[in-house]
Amino acid sequence: MNWIILSTAIISLIFTGALFERFRNRGSAYHLAWGLGALLYGLAALGEAVNSVVFNEFALRTWYLGGAMLTAPWLGQGSIYLLMRKGRVASILGALLVLVSIIALQLVWATPLDIGSGFDPSISLADQYRDILSRDSLTIALTIILNIFGTLALAGGAIFSAYLFWRKRSLLHRAAGNVLIAAGALLPASGGTSVLAGIADWHSLSLLLGVVLLFAGYLVSTPSVKKD
């Protein structure tokens, strides 16, 4: 069992509970989108944890769909809802993301698997999934586009918010929280780069540190705020 990834899953699901509770109390779209993103983060980590013990097709597909494709854009969409409250841009992007998420689900579940070359649970999924999941060019392109969109929206939105709070010298805890959120958004991206560089161990640790920083940033930026 990969205990780093299992810890990532547990923290992500606790984070999910906090966000959905906030959504239940306030009904804000950004808490719902962040909650969906955190849930996908946790489910993807659970899928990887399962495959660190024994191969499981459902867990593998969940890992790819949640972790590689949909976590980043839904977290990013939450930031778009928060920062773009006027007009219909955020709502349109949200509707498009729902549609694209359905397409992604269909693509991933229709992708054929090839385990003829064998599967080794002791090796990270990130290090061997390309030999198992026979992705077509559309799935690969969609994965890249969704991650760019999500990372830019989440990290960029957090950096922009941190700058605004710092410049106004007000609600500095929100500035600090947004810095943590930006770092948390960028860490998993660095983990993906490390896989390409052949440093798979950093991938697992980057996911854990990423969700810890995201959760910490959320807690730091919201405790004493009565109105968002």
C-alpha positions in Angstrom: 0.0 0.0 0.0 1.3 3.5 -0.9 0.7 5.3 2.4 1.6 8.7 0.9 -1.2 8.3 -1.6 -3.6 6.9 0.9 -2.9 9.9 3.2 -3.6 12.2 0.2 -7.0 10.5 -0.3 -8.0 10.9 3.3 -7.0 14.6 3.5 -8.7 15.3 0.2 -12.0 13.7 1.4 -11.9 15.6 4.7 -11.3 18.8 2.6 -14.3 17.7 0.4 -16.5 17.5 3.5 -15.5 21.0 4.7 -16.2 22.5 1.3 -19.6 20.7 0.8 -20.6 21.8 4.4 -19.7 25.4 3.4 -21.8 25.0 0.2 -24.7 23.6 2.3 -24.6 26.6 4.5 -24.1 29.3 1.9 -25.2 27.8 -1.5 -22.2 29.4 -3.2 -21.2 27.9 -6.6 -17.5 28.2 -6.0 -17.7 26.0 -2.8 -19.6 23.4 -4.9 -17.0 23.5 -7.7 -14.1 23.4 -5.2 -15.8 20.5 -3.4 -16.2 18.5 -6.7 -12.5 19.2 -7.4 -11.5 18.0 -4.0 -13.7 14.9 -4.2 -12.1 14.0 -7.6 -8.7 14.6 -6.0 -9.6 12.1 -3.3 -11.1 9.5 -5.5 -8.1 9.6 -7.9 -5.8 9.1 -4.9 -7.9 6.2 -3.7 -7.7 4.7 -7.2 -3.9 4.9 -7.1 -3.8 3.5 -3.6 -5.9 0.5 -4.7 -3.6 -0.2 -7.6 -0.5 0.0 -5.3 -1.9 -3.3 -3.9 -3.5 -5.0 -6.8 -4.6 -4.1 -10.4 -8.2 -2.9 -10.6 -9.6 -1.6 -13.8 -12.3 0.7 -12.3 -9.7 2.2 -9.9 -7.3 2.8 -12.8 -9.9 4.6 -14.9 -11.1 6.6 -11.8 -7.5 7.6 -11.2 -7.0 8.9 -14.7 -10.4 10.6 -15.1 -10.3 12.2 -11.7 -6.6 12.9 -11.3 -5.3 13.5 -14.8 -8.3 15.2 -16.3 -11.0 16.7 -14.0 -9.5 17.7 -10.6 -7.6 20.7 -11.9 -10.4 22.2 -14.0 -13.1 21.9 -11.3 -10.8 23.5 -8.7 -10.1 26.2 -11.2 -13.7 26.6 -12.0 -14.4 27.3 -8.4 -12.0 30.2 -8.5 -13.7 31.5 -11.6 -17.0 31.5 -9.9 -15.5 33.3 -6.9 -13.7 36.0 -9.0 -16.2 36.5 -11.8 -19.5 37.0 -10.0 -20.9 39.6 -12.4 -22.1 38.7 -15.9 -22.6 35.2 -17.3 -19.0 34.2 -18.2 -18.5 32.0 -15.1 -21.9 30.3 -15.7 -21.1 29.6 -19.3 -17.7 28.2 -18.5 -19.3 26.0 -15.8 -21.9 24.6 -18.2 -19.1 23.9 -20.8 -17.1 22.2 -18.1 -20.0 19.9 -17.2 -20.3 19.0 -20.9 -16.6 18.4 -21.3 -16.6 16.3 -18.1 -19.3 14.1 -19.5 -17.2 13.7 -22.7 -14.1 12.9 -20.7 -16.0 10.3 -18.7 -17.1 8.6 -21.9 -13.7 8.7 -23.5 -11.9 7.3 -20.4 -14.4 4.4 -20.0 -14.2 3.6 -23.7 -10.4 3.5 -23.7 -9.2 0.0 -24.2 -6.7 -1.4 -21.6 -3.6 -3.5 -22.4 -2.1 -5.3 -19.5 -0.3 -7.9 -21.7 3.0 -6.4 -20.8 2.1 -7.0 -17.1 1.3 -4.7 -14.2 3.5 -4.2 -11.2 1.7 -2.8 -8.1 5.0 -1.7 -6.6 5.5 0.8 -9.4 3.6 4.1 -9.4 0.6 4.3 -11.8 2.1 7.5 -13.1 5.1 5.5 -14.2 3.3 2.7 -16.1 -0.2 3.9 -17.1 0.9 4.8 -20.6 1.6 1.1 -21.3 -1.9 0.1 -20.0 -4.3 2.8 -21.0 -4.4 3.1 -24.8 -5.4 6.8 -25.0 -6.3 8.3 -28.4 -5.2 11.7 -29.5 -8.5 13.4 -28.4 -8.1 12.1 -24.9 -4.5 13.2 -24.7 -5.3 16.7 -26.1 -8.3 17.1 -23.8 -6.2 16.1 -20.8 -3.6 18.8 -21.6 -6.2 21.5 -22.3 -8.1 20.7 -19.0 -5.0 20.8 -16.9 -3.8 24.1 -18.4 -7.2 25.7 -17.9 -7.5 24.4 -14.3 -4.0 25.3 -13.2 -4.1 28.7 -14.7 -7.5 29.5 -13.2 -6.7 28.1 -9.7 -3.1 29.3 -9.3 -3.7 32.5 -11.3 -6.8 33.4 -9.4 -5.1 32.8 -6.1 -2.1 34.9 -7.0 -4.3 37.7 -8.3 -6.5 37.6 -5.1 -3.4 37.5 -2.9 -2.0 40.6 -4.7 -5.3 42.5 -4.2 -5.5 41.8 -0.5 -1.8 42.6 0.0 -2.0 45.9 -1.9 -5.0 47.0 0.1 -3.3 45.9 3.3 -6.7 44.4 4.4 -7.6 40.8 5.2 -4.0 39.8 5.0 -4.9 36.3 6.2 -6.7 36.0 2.9 -3.5 37.1 1.1 -1.5 34.4 2.9 -4.2 31.8 2.3 -4.2 32.5 -1.4 -0.4 32.2 -1.6 -0.8 28.7 0.0 -3.5 27.8 -2.5 -1.4 29.0 -5.5 1.5 26.8 -4.2 -0.9 23.9 -3.7 -2.2 24.2 -7.3 1.3 24.3 -8.8 2.8 21.3 -6.8 0.8 18.6 -8.6 1.8 20.1 -11.9 5.4 19.8 -10.9 4.7 16.2 -10.0 3.5 15.5 -13.5 6.7 17.0 -14.9 8.8 14.8 -12.5 7.1 11.7 -14.0 8.3 12.8 -17.5 11.8 13.3 -16.0 11.7 9.8 -14.5 11.3 10.9 -10.9 8.1 9.1 -10.0 8.7 9.3 -6.2 8.2 13.1 -6.2 4.9 12.6 -8.0 3.2 11.0 -5.0 4.7 13.4 -2.5 3.7 16.4 -4.6 0.1 15.3 -4.6 0.1 15.0 -0.8 1.8 18.4 -0.3 -0.5 19.9 -2.9 -3.7 19.0 -1.1 -2.3 19.9 2.3 -1.4 23.4 1.0 -4.8 23.8 -0.7 -6.6 22.8 2.5 -4.4 25.0 4.7 -4.9 27.9 2.3 -8.6 27.5 2.5 -8.6 27.3 6.3 -6.3 30.3 6.6 -8.3 32.5 4.3 -11.8 31.8 5.6 -12.0 31.4 9.5 -12.9 34.9 10.5 -14.8 35.9 7.4 -18.5 36.3 7.9 -19.3 37.2 4.3 -17.6 36.0 1.2 
